[in-house]
């Protein structure tokens, strides 16, 4: 259809919108015989994508096939001969409504000649306003008039009080703002269906959703684009994943309450995030489909070596072992080769073969086959979520293979001696589909803590045998602090799961074998599943290894570091994003806390130069730096060693190389690098 007589819904508007999301209209004039083309209707909204101008549209109608520009001017622009009103409608999400103050308006113009006798009167504008509101019910509450051109603007300015008294909302053209003020974390554009979530639940959100939500969920899966009301963490796993895929992410304080965005909700939109502006406009399906087809970046299937059957010490691993143990474990092995003992993690890794044997011998591989053969999994987001949850539950509940228990005990004793049995260990995912060039997989899979003595004591009674007096004192102090904070600030709902975890750590056992199964089960997390589908990776070719080392307790600081930025500069840039340990950076326990962002440059020799505190941590006293000069010098020295080693021996083909590293400052003051992977801006 080349026109509509009413804009009853958002879809009516978007189906007609042309460049800039504008829709042209024609309307009958009070007191004059309506042209036959209206056929009893009061308004005609033309397909502005197909016909950008009234003249083009009118010439498609038999009675106006040879319409001349001068005749059009008589019909639409000139008072004495006007047979129909004409103008345009355009959405401006950032413009406040002059009466209600609510952000977001649909502004309309009314065309006229510019001579003094042709200027619009109050009655003209009131007539157009009344008729457009009647013909555009989807936007009646946020429809505003804006003058067309300088001459009209000057003439209408004197009518503002009369127009306001008549119920016409007037906005000067200079005040029209298209994009929303924003802070952008990942620049780019996207097409998707606008999904406005008023709460925190993101069930069913998927790769075709442009999500508008209050705060960035740390467990968010793949989306087309993200706009939050609250500021985000630049160094979060979430924004790392979005940046590497070119998915726009920004914080725009007015997004949730915007009248235009609410009107566009659930419809197809085009999102652009650049610098300090975010623009969300209606989109056409053909444009979206063309965009989607170009953006799907298949990486191929990852390699997997299932011949290695026994755990291996991290210190014995290197880049050549990726196919058997995963990139995380292999890179921890590389770190073990070059870092002093106080600055590395010591442990071992469980190979892919253990996961494959468990899945096959417990019949879980058949469950995976059935899930992947179910077409509904790929068309129904809620159904997919349930099926994946059921698979993970079966994996957690399945009995471990006896040989895994024996191999795990042997590896723990070899790594730490008898004391290892009562050492709280961290079991970390290490798949062949993460920590890769162009695919970090950051935050897709789970890490868990466990205590082997809890598996060997033949009971399920807590607390854990690995709960040391020092750890217990730390946990009780944290629990008391968090309970007091919640009592003083009951609105801080993010504290509830933190308190629950602290209570569990103080009272329950921590099975190491269950921790392994929970890490394995996270291979089928919804976010991970969607990520692999986005990259075209065969789910059946992905395997889970596990990197194991003592858990960190009571860290002083947590940091994410990117090396090798601005590689063409005389001194490359390093960015360090840090936060106090109990809050963290990667998955901050307090979503309202802002991390410290610090940069420095790497000179040809010597300590770091041009140290710049870009922004302090919101939790730092008086805005002081979290890193002392001495601590930063030590960190920089370690980073330079790691960067040079990985550039020469691990990723020689990735030039220039940037690394993404995770760093902890432990309770006893050691600076430990606990992860290294390629960084893709």
C-alpha positions as CSV (number, residue, x, y, z in Angstrom):
1,X,0.0,0.0,0.0
2,X,1.4,3.4,-1.0
3,X,-0.5,5.3,1.7
4,X,-2.5,4.9,4.9
5,X,-5.4,7.0,6.2
6,X,-4.5,6.6,9.9
7,X,-1.4,6.1,12.0
8,X,-3.1,3.9,14.6
9,X,0.1,2.0,15.7
10,X,3.8,2.2,15.7
11,X,3.9,-0.3,12.8
12,X,1.7,2.0,10.7
13,X,4.2,4.8,11.1
14,X,7.4,2.7,10.6
15,X,5.9,1.0,7.5
16,X,5.8,4.4,5.7
17,X,8.9,6.1,7.1
18,X,11.6,7.3,4.7
19,X,15.1,8.5,5.3
20,X,15.4,10.1,8.7
21,X,12.2,8.3,9.8
22,X,10.0,11.0,8.3
23,X,6.5,10.5,7.0
24,X,4.8,13.0,4.7
25,X,1.0,13.7,5.0
26,X,-1.8,15.4,3.2
27,X,-5.1,16.5,4.9
28,X,-8.4,18.0,4.0
29,X,-9.0,21.7,4.7
30,X,-12.0,22.9,6.8
31,X,-14.7,24.5,4.7
32,X,-13.5,23.3,1.4
33,X,-14.5,20.4,-0.8
34,X,-12.1,17.5,-0.2
35,X,-10.4,16.2,-3.3
36,X,-11.6,12.8,-4.5
37,X,-8.4,11.1,-3.5
38,X,-9.4,11.3,0.2
39,X,-12.5,9.1,-0.4
40,X,-14.1,10.1,2.9
41,X,-10.8,10.0,4.9
42,X,-9.4,13.1,6.5
43,X,-5.7,12.3,6.2
44,X,-3.4,10.5,3.7
45,X,0.0,9.4,5.0
46,X,2.2,8.5,2.0
47,X,4.9,5.8,1.7
48,X,7.7,8.2,2.2
49,X,10.4,5.6,1.7
50,X,9.1,5.1,-1.9
51,X,8.0,8.7,-2.5
52,X,10.1,11.3,-0.8
53,X,8.0,14.2,-2.0
54,X,4.3,14.9,-2.3
55,X,4.6,15.6,-6.0
56,X,6.0,12.1,-6.6
57,X,3.2,10.5,-4.7
58,X,0.4,12.5,-6.2
59,X,1.6,11.7,-9.7
60,X,0.9,8.0,-9.0
61,X,-2.8,8.8,-8.8
62,X,-4.7,9.0,-12.1
63,X,-6.2,12.4,-11.5
64,X,-2.8,13.9,-10.8
65,X,-0.6,11.9,-13.3
66,X,0.6,15.1,-15.0
67,X,0.6,17.4,-11.9
68,X,2.9,20.4,-12.5
69,X,4.8,22.0,-9.6
70,X,2.9,25.2,-9.9
71,X,-0.4,23.4,-9.7
72,X,0.9,21.5,-6.6
73,X,1.8,24.9,-5.0
74,X,-1.8,26.1,-5.6
75,X,-3.3,23.0,-4.0
76,X,-1.1,22.8,-0.9
77,X,0.9,25.9,-0.3
78,X,-1.2,28.9,-1.2
79,X,-4.0,30.1,1.1
80,X,-6.5,31.3,-1.6
81,X,-6.5,28.1,-3.6
82,X,-5.5,25.5,-0.9
83,X,-7.4,22.2,-1.3
84,X,-5.4,20.2,1.1
85,X,-2.8,20.7,3.9
86,X,0.6,19.1,3.5
87,X,3.6,18.6,5.7
88,X,5.8,16.1,7.4
89,X,6.1,14.2,10.6
90,X,9.3,13.2,12.3
91,X,10.3,11.6,15.6
92,X,12.7,13.4,17.9
93,X,13.4,11.1,20.9
94,X,15.6,13.6,22.8
95,X,13.3,16.6,22.6
96,X,11.2,17.3,25.7
97,X,7.5,17.9,25.3
98,X,6.9,21.6,26.1
99,X,3.9,20.9,28.3
100,X,4.6,17.6,30.0
101,X,8.4,17.7,30.0
102,X,8.5,14.1,29.0
103,X,11.3,13.3,26.5
104,X,10.3,12.3,23.0
105,X,8.0,14.0,20.5
106,X,6.6,13.5,17.1
107,X,6.9,16.9,15.4
108,X,4.8,17.9,12.4
109,X,5.3,20.7,10.0
110,X,2.6,22.5,7.9
111,X,3.8,23.7,4.5
112,X,3.0,27.2,3.2
113,X,4.4,29.9,1.0
114,X,6.6,32.5,2.8
115,X,4.9,35.8,1.9
116,X,3.3,37.8,4.7
117,X,-0.2,37.0,3.5
118,X,0.6,33.3,3.3
119,X,1.8,32.8,6.9
120,X,-0.1,30.3,9.0
121,X,-2.7,31.7,11.4
122,X,-3.6,30.4,14.9
123,X,-6.7,28.9,13.4
124,X,-4.7,27.2,10.6
125,X,-2.4,25.5,13.1
126,X,-5.2,24.6,15.5
127,X,-7.0,22.9,12.6
128,X,-4.0,21.0,11.5
129,X,-3.2,20.0,15.1
130,X,-6.7,18.7,15.8
131,X,-6.9,16.7,12.6
132,X,-3.4,15.1,12.9
133,X,-4.1,14.1,16.5
134,X,-7.3,12.4,15.3
135,X,-5.5,10.7,12.4
136,X,-2.4,9.7,14.5
137,X,-3.8,8.1,17.7
138,X,-0.5,6.2,18.4
139,X,1.3,9.6,19.0
140,X,-1.6,11.9,20.1
141,X,0.0,12.5,23.5
142,X,3.4,13.5,22.2
143,X,2.5,15.3,18.9
144,X,3.9,18.8,18.6
145,X,3.9,21.5,15.9
146,X,7.2,22.9,14.7
147,X,7.5,25.8,12.1
148,X,8.9,25.0,8.6
149,X,11.7,27.3,7.8
150,X,13.0,30.7,9.1
151,X,10.1,32.8,7.8
152,X,7.4,30.6,9.4
153,X,9.5,30.4,12.6
154,X,9.6,34.2,12.9
155,X,5.9,34.5,12.3
156,X,4.8,31.8,14.6
157,X,6.9,32.9,17.5
158,X,4.4,35.8,18.1
159,X,1.6,33.3,18.2
160,X,3.0,31.1,20.9
161,X,0.8,32.2,23.8
162,X,-2.4,31.8,21.7
163,X,-1.3,28.4,20.5
164,X,-0.6,27.2,24.0
165,X,-4.1,28.4,25.1
166,X,-5.6,26.5,22.3
167,X,-3.8,23.3,23.3
168,X,-1.2,23.2,20.6
169,X,2.3,22.2,21.8
170,X,4.9,24.3,19.9
171,X,8.6,23.5,19.6
172,X,11.0,25.8,17.8
173,X,13.1,24.0,15.2
174,X,16.3,24.9,17.0
175,X,15.2,22.8,20.0
176,X,14.6,19.6,18.1
177,X,17.0,16.9,19.2
178,X,17.2,13.6,17.4
179,X,19.6,11.5,19.5
180,X,19.7,10.9,23.2
181,X,22.5,12.2,25.3
182,X,24.6,9.2,26.2
183,X,27.9,7.7,27.3
184,X,29.0,5.2,24.7
185,X,31.0,2.1,25.7
186,X,30.9,0.3,22.4
187,X,30.4,2.4,19.2
188,X,28.5,1.0,16.3
189,X,25.1,0.5,14.7
190,X,22.5,-2.3,14.9
191,X,19.1,-3.4,13.7
192,X,16.8,-5.2,16.0
193,X,13.5,-5.3,17.8
194,X,13.2,-2.7,20.5
195,X,12.8,-4.5,23.8
196,X,12.2,-2.2,26.8
197,X,12.6,-4.0,30.1
198,X,11.3,-2.1,33.1
199,X,12.7,-4.6,35.7
200,X,15.9,-6.6,35.7
201,X,14.6,-9.9,34.2
202,X,16.1,-10.5,30.7
203,X,14.6,-14.0,30.0
204,X,14.0,-14.4,26.3
205,X,16.2,-11.5,25.3
206,X,18.3,-12.6,22.2
207,X,20.6,-11.6,19.4
208,X,17.8,-9.7,17.5
209,X,16.9,-7.5,20.5
210,X,17.9,-3.9,21.0
211,X,17.6,-3.9,24.8
212,X,16.7,-0.8,26.8
213,X,17.0,-1.5,30.5
214,X,17.8,0.2,33.8
215,X,21.2,-1.4,34.5
216,X,23.5,-3.7,32.5
217,X,22.9,-7.3,33.6
218,X,26.2,-9.1,34.1
219,X,24.7,-12.3,32.8
220,X,23.2,-10.8,29.6
221,X,23.4,-12.9,26.5
222,X,24.0,-11.9,23.0
223,X,21.9,-8.8,21.9
224,X,21.7,-6.6,18.9
225,X,22.4,-3.5,21.0
226,X,22.2,-2.3,24.6
227,X,21.1,1.0,26.1
228,X,20.9,1.4,29.9
229,X,19.7,4.1,32.2
230,X,22.5,3.7,34.7
231,X,26.2,4.0,33.8
232,X,28.1,0.8,32.9
233,X,31.5,-0.5,33.6
234,X,33.8,0.0,30.5
235,X,35.9,-3.0,31.5
236,X,33.1,-5.5,32.2
237,X,33.0,-8.9,30.6
238,X,29.7,-7.7,29.0
239,X,31.2,-4.7,27.3
240,X,34.2,-6.6,26.2
241,X,32.0,-9.1,24.4
242,X,29.9,-6.4,22.8
243,X,33.0,-4.4,21.6
244,X,34.6,-7.4,20.0
245,X,31.4,-8.1,18.0
246,X,30.9,-4.4,17.1
247,X,27.6,-4.4,19.0
248,X,26.7,-0.9,20.3
249,X,26.4,-0.3,24.0
250,X,25.7,3.0,25.8
251,X,24.1,4.5,28.8
252,X,21.4,7.1,28.1
253,X,19.7,8.4,31.3
254,X,16.4,9.2,29.6
255,X,15.9,6.1,27.6
256,X,13.5,4.2,29.8
257,X,11.0,7.1,30.1
258,X,11.1,8.3,26.5
259,X,7.8,8.7,24.9
260,X,9.1,8.0,21.4
261,X,10.9,4.8,22.4
262,X,7.9,3.6,24.3
263,X,5.9,4.1,21.1
264,X,8.5,2.2,19.1
265,X,8.7,-0.7,21.6
266,X,8.7,-4.2,20.1
267,X,9.1,-2.8,16.6
268,X,12.1,-3.0,14.3
269,X,14.6,-0.2,14.9
270,X,18.0,1.1,13.8
271,X,20.3,1.9,16.7
272,X,23.4,4.1,16.3
273,X,25.8,4.8,19.2
274,X,28.6,7.3,18.6
275,X,30.4,9.4,21.2
276,X,27.9,11.3,23.3
277,X,24.7,10.5,21.3
278,X,22.5,7.5,20.8
279,X,19.9,7.4,18.0
280,X,17.0,4.9,17.8
281,X,14.8,5.2,14.7
282,X,12.2,3.0,13.0
283,X,13.7,0.6,10.5
284,X,12.6,-1.4,7.5
285,X,12.9,-5.2,7.5
286,X,14.8,-5.3,4.2
287,X,17.5,-3.0,5.6
288,X,17.7,-5.1,8.8
289,X,18.0,-8.3,6.9
290,X,20.8,-6.9,4.7
291,X,22.6,-5.7,7.8
292,X,22.3,-9.0,9.6
293,X,23.5,-11.0,6.7
294,X,26.7,-9.0,6.5
295,X,27.4,-9.1,10.2
296,X,27.4,-12.8,10.9
297,X,31.1,-13.6,11.3
298,X,31.6,-17.4,11.1
299,X,34.9,-18.5,12.7
300,X,34.8,-22.2,11.8
301,X,34.9,-25.1,14.3
302,X,37.6,-25.2,17.0
303,X,40.1,-28.0,17.2
304,X,39.9,-30.6,20.0
305,X,42.4,-33.3,21.0
306,X,40.6,-36.0,23.0
307,X,43.7,-38.3,23.3
308,X,45.0,-36.6,26.4
309,X,43.3,-38.3,29.3
310,X,45.0,-37.2,32.5
311,X,45.4,-33.8,34.3
312,X,48.6,-31.9,33.8
313,X,50.4,-29.3,35.9
314,X,49.9,-25.8,34.6
315,X,53.6,-25.3,34.6
316,X,54.0,-28.1,32.0
317,X,51.5,-26.5,29.6
318,X,51.9,-24.1,26.8
319,X,50.3,-22.8,23.6
320,X,50.7,-26.2,22.0
321,X,48.3,-27.7,24.5
322,X,45.3,-25.5,23.6
323,X,43.5,-28.4,21.7
324,X,43.6,-30.7,24.7
325,X,43.2,-28.3,27.7
326,X,41.7,-25.0,26.3
327,X,43.2,-21.6,25.8
328,X,42.8,-20.4,29.4
329,X,44.7,-23.3,30.9
330,X,47.4,-23.2,28.1
331,X,47.9,-19.5,28.6
332,X,48.2,-19.9,32.4
333,X,50.9,-22.4,31.6
334,X,52.7,-19.7,29.5
335,X,52.4,-17.3,32.4
336,X,53.9,-19.9,34.7
337,X,57.0,-20.1,32.5
338,X,57.8,-16.4,32.7
339,X,56.4,-14.9,35.9
340,X,58.0,-15.2,39.4
341,X,56.2,-17.6,41.7
342,X,54.5,-14.9,43.8
343,X,53.0,-13.4,40.7
344,X,51.4,-16.4,39.1
345,X,48.8,-19.1,39.9
346,X,50.1,-22.6,40.4
347,X,47.9,-25.6,39.8
348,X,46.8,-28.1,37.1
349,X,44.3,-28.5,34.3
350,X,41.7,-31.2,33.5
351,X,41.6,-32.1,29.8
352,X,38.7,-32.1,27.4
353,X,38.7,-35.9,27.4
354,X,37.3,-36.0,30.9
355,X,34.3,-33.9,29.8
356,X,33.8,-36.0,26.7
357,X,33.9,-39.3,28.7
358,X,31.5,-38.0,31.3
359,X,29.0,-36.8,28.6
360,X,29.2,-40.1,26.7
361,X,29.1,-42.6,29.6
362,X,26.3,-40.8,31.4
363,X,24.2,-40.6,28.3
364,X,24.3,-36.8,28.2
365,X,25.6,-36.6,24.7
366,X,22.3,-38.1,23.5
367,X,20.5,-35.3,25.4
368,X,22.7,-32.8,23.5
369,X,21.9,-34.4,20.1
370,X,18.2,-34.3,20.9
371,X,18.3,-30.6,21.9
372,X,20.2,-29.6,18.8
373,X,17.7,-31.5,16.6
374,X,14.8,-29.7,18.0
375,X,13.9,-26.8,15.7
376,X,11.9,-25.0,18.4
377,X,15.2,-24.4,20.3
378,X,16.2,-22.0,17.6
379,X,12.9,-20.1,17.2
380,X,11.5,-19.9,20.7
381,X,13.8,-18.1,23.2
382,X,11.8,-19.1,26.3
383,X,11.7,-22.8,25.2
384,X,15.5,-22.7,24.4
385,X,16.2,-21.3,27.9
386,X,14.2,-24.1,29.5
387,X,15.8,-26.9,27.5
388,X,19.3,-25.6,28.2
389,X,18.5,-25.3,31.9
390,X,17.2,-28.9,32.0
391,X,20.4,-30.1,30.4
392,X,22.6,-28.3,32.9
393,X,20.6,-29.7,35.8
394,X,21.0,-33.2,34.5
395,X,24.8,-32.7,34.2
396,X,25.1,-31.3,37.7
397,X,23.0,-34.2,39.1
398,X,24.8,-37.0,37.2
399,X,27.2,-39.2,39.1
400,X,30.8,-38.4,38.4
401,X,33.0,-41.1,36.9
402,X,35.1,-42.9,39.5
403,X,38.3,-42.3,37.6
404,X,37.8,-38.5,37.7
405,X,37.7,-38.6,41.5
406,X,40.9,-40.6,41.6
407,X,42.6,-38.4,39.0
408,X,41.6,-35.2,40.8
409,X,42.9,-36.4,44.2
410,X,46.2,-37.4,42.6
411,X,46.6,-34.1,40.9
412,X,45.8,-32.1,44.1
413,X,48.3,-34.1,46.1
414,X,50.9,-33.7,43.4
415,X,50.4,-30.0,43.2
416,X,50.0,-29.1,46.9
417,X,50.8,-32.1,49.0
418,X,48.4,-33.4,51.7
419,X,47.5,-29.8,52.5
420,X,45.9,-29.5,49.1
421,X,43.0,-31.6,50.3
422,X,41.9,-28.9,52.7
423,X,42.8,-26.0,50.3
424,X,39.9,-24.1,48.8
425,X,40.4,-24.5,45.0
426,X,39.0,-22.5,42.1
427,X,37.8,-24.5,39.1
428,X,37.8,-22.3,36.0
429,X,36.3,-22.9,32.5
430,X,38.8,-23.5,29.7
431,X,37.0,-24.3,26.5
432,X,38.2,-24.4,22.9
433,X,35.7,-21.6,22.1
434,X,37.0,-18.8,24.4
435,X,40.1,-16.6,24.9
436,X,40.7,-16.8,21.1
437,X,41.7,-14.0,18.6
438,X,38.4,-12.3,17.8
439,X,36.4,-14.3,20.4
440,X,37.1,-13.8,24.0
441,X,34.1,-15.7,25.4
442,X,34.4,-13.4,28.4
443,X,31.9,-14.2,31.1
444,X,30.1,-16.9,29.1
445,X,31.2,-19.8,31.2
446,X,31.3,-20.4,35.0
447,X,34.0,-20.7,37.5
448,X,33.3,-22.5,40.8
449,X,35.1,-23.1,44.1
450,X,35.4,-26.5,45.8
451,X,37.2,-28.5,48.5
452,X,38.3,-32.1,47.8
453,X,38.2,-33.0,51.5
454,X,34.5,-32.4,51.4
455,X,34.2,-35.2,48.8
456,X,36.4,-37.5,50.8
457,X,34.7,-37.2,54.2
458,X,31.7,-39.4,53.4
459,X,29.1,-36.9,54.6
460,X,27.3,-33.8,53.3
461,X,27.6,-31.8,56.6
462,X,29.0,-28.3,56.5
463,X,30.9,-26.2,57.0
464,X,33.6,-26.9,54.4
465,X,36.7,-28.6,55.6
466,X,38.6,-25.9,53.6
467,X,37.2,-23.1,55.7
468,X,40.3,-21.8,57.4
469,X,40.1,-19.5,60.5
470,X,41.4,-16.6,58.5
471,X,38.9,-17.2,55.7
472,X,36.0,-17.6,58.2
473,X,36.9,-14.3,59.9
474,X,37.0,-12.6,56.6
475,X,33.6,-14.0,55.5
476,X,31.9,-13.1,58.8
477,X,33.2,-9.6,58.6
478,X,31.9,-9.3,55.0
479,X,28.6,-10.8,55.9
480,X,28.1,-8.3,58.8
481,X,29.1,-5.4,56.6
482,X,26.7,-6.4,53.8
483,X,23.8,-7.0,56.2
484,X,24.3,-3.6,57.7
485,X,24.5,-2.0,54.3
486,X,21.2,-3.7,53.2
487,X,19.5,-2.6,56.4
488,X,20.5,1.0,55.7
489,X,19.7,0.8,52.0
490,X,16.9,-1.8,51.4
491,X,16.7,-0.7,47.8
492,X,20.1,-2.2,47.0
493,X,18.8,-5.5,45.8
494,X,22.2,-6.6,44.4
495,X,23.2,-7.3,48.0
496,X,20.8,-10.2,48.4
497,X,22.7,-12.8,46.4
498,X,26.0,-11.6,47.9
499,X,24.6,-12.2,51.4
500,X,23.2,-15.6,50.3
501,X,26.6,-16.6,48.9
502,X,28.4,-15.5,52.1
503,X,26.0,-17.5,54.3
504,X,26.5,-20.6,52.1
505,X,30.3,-20.2,52.2
506,X,30.1,-20.2,56.0
507,X,27.8,-23.2,56.5
508,X,27.9,-25.6,53.6
509,X,30.3,-28.1,52.1
510,X,32.0,-27.2,48.8
511,X,32.3,-30.4,46.8
512,X,35.1,-30.2,44.3
513,X,33.6,-32.9,42.1
514,X,30.3,-31.0,42.0
515,X,32.3,-27.8,41.1
516,X,33.8,-29.6,38.1
517,X,30.4,-30.7,36.9
518,X,29.0,-27.2,37.4
519,X,31.8,-25.8,35.3
520,X,31.2,-28.5,32.6
521,X,27.5,-27.7,32.7
522,X,28.2,-24.1,32.0
523,X,29.2,-25.1,28.4
524,X,25.4,-25.0,27.9
525,X,24.7,-21.6,29.4
526,X,22.2,-19.7,27.3
527,X,24.6,-16.9,26.6
528,X,27.4,-19.3,25.5
529,X,24.9,-21.2,23.3
530,X,23.8,-17.9,21.6
531,X,27.4,-16.7,21.2
532,X,28.5,-19.9,19.4
533,X,25.4,-19.7,17.1
534,X,26.3,-16.1,16.4
535,X,29.8,-17.2,15.2
536,X,28.5,-20.3,13.4
537,X,30.4,-22.7,15.7
538,X,29.2,-26.3,15.8
539,X,28.1,-26.9,19.4
540,X,29.2,-30.5,19.2
541,X,32.8,-29.5,18.4
542,X,33.2,-27.5,21.6
543,X,34.7,-29.1,24.8
544,X,35.3,-27.9,28.3
545,X,38.6,-28.2,30.1
546,X,39.1,-27.0,33.7
547,X,42.0,-24.9,35.0
548,X,42.5,-25.4,38.8
549,X,44.4,-23.3,41.3
550,X,43.9,-22.1,44.9
551,X,41.0,-19.7,45.3
552,X,41.7,-16.1,46.1
553,X,40.1,-14.8,49.3
554,X,39.8,-11.2,50.4
555,X,41.6,-9.6,47.5
556,X,42.6,-6.0,47.9
557,X,42.2,-5.1,44.3
558,X,40.9,-6.5,41.1
559,X,41.9,-5.1,37.7
560,X,41.4,-5.6,34.0
561,X,44.4,-4.5,31.9
562,X,44.7,-3.9,28.2
563,X,48.2,-3.7,26.8
564,X,49.5,-2.5,23.4
565,X,46.9,0.2,22.8
566,X,47.9,3.0,20.3
567,X,50.7,0.7,18.9
568,X,51.8,3.3,16.4
569,X,52.6,5.9,19.1
570,X,56.2,6.3,20.2
571,X,55.2,4.8,23.5
572,X,52.2,2.3,23.4
573,X,49.4,2.9,25.9
574,X,48.3,0.6,28.7
575,X,44.8,0.9,30.3
576,X,44.2,-0.4,33.8
577,X,40.6,-0.5,35.1
578,X,40.5,-1.4,38.8
579,X,38.2,-1.7,41.8
580,X,38.5,-2.6,45.4
581,X,38.6,-6.3,45.8
582,X,35.2,-6.9,47.5
583,X,33.4,-5.2,44.6
584,X,35.6,-6.2,41.7
585,X,35.7,-5.2,38.0
586,X,34.8,-8.2,35.9
587,X,31.5,-8.9,37.6
588,X,31.1,-6.0,40.0
589,X,29.0,-7.0,43.1
590,X,27.8,-3.3,43.3
591,X,26.5,-2.2,39.9
592,X,26.4,1.4,41.0
593,X,30.2,1.5,41.8
594,X,32.4,3.2,39.2
595,X,35.9,1.7,38.8
596,X,39.2,3.5,38.6
597,X,40.5,4.0,35.1
598,X,44.2,4.7,34.8
599,X,46.5,4.8,31.8
600,X,50.2,4.9,31.3
601,X,52.7,4.6,28.5
602,X,55.4,2.1,27.9
603,X,58.8,3.8,27.3
604,X,61.6,2.0,25.5
605,X,63.2,1.3,28.9
606,X,62.4,2.0,32.5
607,X,59.2,2.5,34.5
608,X,55.9,3.6,33.0
609,X,55.5,7.2,31.9
610,X,52.6,9.6,31.5
611,X,50.6,8.0,34.3
612,X,47.1,9.5,34.1
613,X,44.2,9.0,36.4
614,X,41.4,9.2,33.9
615,X,38.7,8.7,36.6
616,X,38.9,7.6,40.2
617,X,37.1,4.8,41.8
618,X,33.8,5.9,43.4
619,X,34.9,3.8,46.4
620,X,38.3,5.4,46.8
621,X,38.8,7.8,49.7
622,X,39.0,11.4,48.5
623,X,39.4,10.1,44.9
624,X,42.9,8.8,45.6
625,X,44.6,6.3,43.3
626,X,44.1,2.7,44.1
627,X,47.6,1.8,42.9
628,X,50.6,3.3,44.7
629,X,53.6,4.3,42.7
630,X,55.6,1.3,43.8
631,X,52.7,-1.1,43.1
632,X,52.1,0.4,39.7
633,X,55.8,0.1,38.8
634,X,55.7,-3.6,39.8
635,X,52.5,-4.2,37.8
636,X,54.0,-2.4,34.7
637,X,57.2,-4.5,34.9
638,X,55.1,-7.7,35.0
639,X,52.9,-6.6,32.1
640,X,55.8,-5.7,29.9
641,X,57.3,-9.1,30.4
642,X,54.0,-10.9,29.7
643,X,53.2,-8.8,26.6
644,X,56.6,-9.4,25.0
645,X,56.5,-13.1,25.7
646,X,53.0,-13.6,24.2
647,X,53.9,-11.4,21.2
648,X,57.0,-13.4,20.4
649,X,56.0,-17.0,21.4
650,X,52.2,-17.3,21.6
651,X,50.6,-14.9,19.1
652,X,53.4,-14.0,16.7
653,X,50.9,-13.6,13.8
654,X,48.8,-11.1,15.7
655,X,50.8,-7.9,15.1
656,X,50.4,-5.5,16.7
657,X,49.3,-7.4,19.7
658,X,47.0,-6.2,22.5
659,X,46.5,-8.4,25.5
660,X,43.5,-8.5,27.9
661,X,44.7,-9.5,31.3
662,X,43.0,-10.1,34.7
663,X,45.0,-9.1,37.8
664,X,44.4,-9.5,41.5
665,X,46.2,-8.0,44.4
666,X,45.9,-10.6,47.0
667,X,45.1,-10.4,50.7
668,X,48.9,-10.6,51.4
669,X,49.8,-7.9,48.9
670,X,51.0,-10.0,45.9
671,X,50.2,-8.9,42.4
672,X,49.0,-11.9,40.5
673,X,48.2,-12.2,36.8
674,X,45.6,-14.8,36.5
675,X,44.5,-14.7,32.9
676,X,45.8,-13.5,29.5
677,X,44.1,-13.5,26.1
678,X,44.2,-11.5,22.9
679,X,42.2,-8.3,23.0
680,X,40.1,-7.2,20.0
681,X,39.0,-3.6,20.2
